[in-house]
Amino acid sequence: MNEISYLARASSEARNVHRVADIRAAIDQSGFWEDYCEWRISTVTHLRIESFERESEKWFRVHVACDHVMSTECPTLERAVEFLGVYERLIMDLFWTLGWPSWAERGKLKP
């Protein structure tokens, strides 16, 4: 399979050991971790990872929302944090590169 360098880079950057430790501590304390990231004026991304049980095993639900919602479920916290970072980056890059979402289309404020 051919590697797509953009996704490989986003994945690599998302695997942040310090972030995993902070998220693990929050989940151990309250069952979830969440944060909000304002990346342009009045544009905020909501980030959340929560633990849940699947067939008596601990799993992690990832939720990243801005104008899009991206979510998944992962068997390990490390993979959940990786998805979190890739989704976070993708939402911003879809906006800056393709104009997603905009009110109508790239470069147009009205339909």
VENTAMO-V148633 format. One record per helix or strand. SS is the DSSP state (alpha for helix, beta for strand). FROM is the first residue (numbers start at 1). TO is the last residue. If there is no record, write none. Layout:
SS:FROM:TO
SS:FROM:TO
//
This chain:
alpha:5:14
alpha:17:30
beta:32:40
beta:43:54
beta:57:65
beta:69:74
alpha:77:98
beta:105:105
beta:108:108
//
